[in-house]
Amino acid sequence: MNIQQAFDIAAADYDNLRRVLIPCFDDFYKTAVEIISSNGITPLKVLDLGAGTGLYSGMVQAVFPNAEFTLLDLAPEMLEKAKSRFSKMGKSPKILIGDYVETDLGGSYDLVISALSIHHLSDVDKKRLYQQVYHVLSPGGMFVNADQVLGKTPDLEKLYRQNWLDSVIAKGISQEDLKAAQKRMEYDRMTPLDIQLAWLDAAGFQDVDCWYKNFSFAVFGGYKN
């Protein structure tokens, strides 16, 4: 099984489990949406990398109803869920099926977002992607990555993992759902936050920052002047 197949299989119940699998769900996504509007940005063209079921981009669309979205993901079943989500809002985003490391991202965009996706890339591909994102952003544009990061030390990573496990068990996750989530986690290739912030700086982003962090869950990004 590859990563596309793993997430296609998970598509049916993916959204229902988000609040269980993301212990800090409300604050995590609230920050990822509010940081956009709090900086005075009114995006008209938005690209969502690894859009999945459109959970994050749907939240952004609700705040910016005039924005036009391009949703890119390699799992067709997940994108079917995203189309349904947007359809209920009377919207029809552009759908692209593919690996965003290899896909021409087009451009230009006022806002590029991603949620819980980029951590599946190798370090080399993460660094290259950040450069690509900077390239396709319009001047004044913004990049927001709501993702999981690796603990800076082995002890911190152990703490992050244990905290997550304790949290999802406390929320009553079934053994079947837990095993499925842990199976998908085998595709994780996480990188410490400080290293990724440095890559964003090197790519040319300004005011690079982490706006929220709860153990491994972080919302970070930057701007293009």
N, C-alpha and C positions, 0 to 999 in steps of 0.2 A: 504494500500500500504506500502511495506517495502522499505528499501534503495536500494536494488537490482532492484526492479521494477521501482523505480523512475529514476534511472540512465539508465536502459535499454530503457525506454520511451524517455529519453533525447538524446540517442545516435545519432540519425539521424542528429540533428542540433547542437550537442554539440560543435564541433570545430568551426563552423561558428560564434558562440556567444562568443568565448573565449576573443577576443579583446574588446568586449563590457563589459563583466562581470568582466574582470580583467583590471582595468583602467591603471595599470602599466605593462601591458603584456610584452612589449619589454624588459625593464630593468629587470623585474622579471625572465624571462626565460633565458635571456642573461647571467645574473649572475649565475643562476643555472647550466648552461653549462660551462661557462668560469672558474668557481672555480675549476672544475675538472682538466682541462688541465693546469691551472696556477700553480698547485702544483706538476707538473711533473708526475702525475699519468697517466698511459696508461692502462686502464682496459681491460682485456680480457674476464672476466666473470662478467655480470651485472645483478642485480635483481631489478626490478621495482615493488614496492609495491603499489597496487591500480592503476595499469597502465592505466586504462580507455581506451581511444582511441589511446594510445601510443604517444601522443603529445610530452611529455617531453623526453621519451626514444628514440623517432625518432630523435629528435634534437641531443641527445648524440650519437646515432648510426652514424649520418652523420659526426660527428667529429672523431669518433673512428670506422671506417668501419670494423676492424678486431674483434671487440668485439662480444661476443655471449650473447644474451639477454634472460632472463626469465621474462615473464610478468605475474603478478598475480593480478587478480581482481575477484570480485564476480558477475559482470554483464556481461553475455555472449555477449550481443549485442554490448557493448563497446569494448570488445576484438575482435569482428569481424572487427570493424573499425581499430583496431590496426594491425591485420593481413594484412589487405589491405594496410595500410600505409607502413609496412615493405616490403611487396611483391613488391611494386613499387620501392623499393631500392634494390631489388634482395635478400632480406633477409628473413629468416624463424625463428623467435624467438620461444622459447619454451613457450607454453601457458598453464597457470594453472588457473582453475576456482575455486575460493574458498575465504573464509574469511581468510585474512593473520594472524589474531589473533589465529586462530585454525589450520591453515595449517602448515605442516612441511616445513620450508623454505629451507631445504637441506643445501647445502654449498659445498665448500666455495666460496665466491665471492670477487672480487677485489673492487667492487663498488656496493653499495645499494643506490637506489634513490627512491624518492616518491614525487608526486606533487598533492597538493590539495586533499588529501585523509585522512591522519592520523588525521586530526581535527575532523573526524567523530567518533573517539574512545573515550571511557571514559578515565578518568585520569589513572585509574588502568591499563587499556589495553595499553595506550600509554607508560607508564613506563615499562611494561612487554615487549612490542614490542621493545623498544630501547635496552633492555637487549638481546633479541633474535637477533637483527640486529648485535650487537657487537659480539655475539657468532659465527655467520655465516660469518663474514668478515675474509678475510685472513690478516695476519700481513702486515701492510703497506696499508691496505684497507681504504676506505673512505665512509662515509654516508652523503648524501645530502638530506635534506627535504625542499622542496619548498612548503610552506603551509600558512594557515591563522592562526593567533594567536589572543587570546582574549586581549582586552585592560586591562592594569594592574589595573585600577580603573574603577568603573562604568561610570565616566565622560569620560574617555578615550575611553571606549567601545562605548559609545553613539556617540562620535566624529568619530570613525572608521566607524560605521554603516551609519551615516549621510553622510560622505564623499563618501562612496561607492554608496549610493543611488543617491546623486547629480551627481556623475560621470556617472553612467549608463544612467540616464535620459538625461544628456547633450549629450551623444553619440547616443541618439535617439532610445533607446530600446522600443519595443512595450509593451503594457500593458500585453499581453498574455505571452510574454517571461519573463517579470519582475515577474509576478505572479508565473510562473513555477520555476524560480530561487529562489524566496522566499519560495516556497513550499519545494524545496530541502534543503534550509537552515535550515528547521526545524530539520534536522538530524545532524546539526552542534553541536559539543560538544567541543568547543575550550578551550584552556588553555593558560594563559599568557606565553610569550616567556621566561622570566627569569626562570620560574619554569621548563620549558622543557629543557633549557640549563643545569640546575642543575641535572636533571634526566640523561642527557647524560654523564655528569661528573661522576655521581654515577655509571653508567653502565660500566665505564672504558675508555670512549673515551678521547683522548688527543686533545689539541688545539681546544677545543670546541668554536665555534664562530657563530655569526650572520653576514653573509656577505652582506646582503641586507635587508632593511626593508622600506616599504611604507604603513603607517597606519597598517592594519591587515595583509598585505602580507609580508612574511619573508622567507628568504633563510638561513638555518642554518644547523649545523651538526658538525662532528668531524672525527677523524682518529683513527685507531687501530694500535698501535706500534707493 
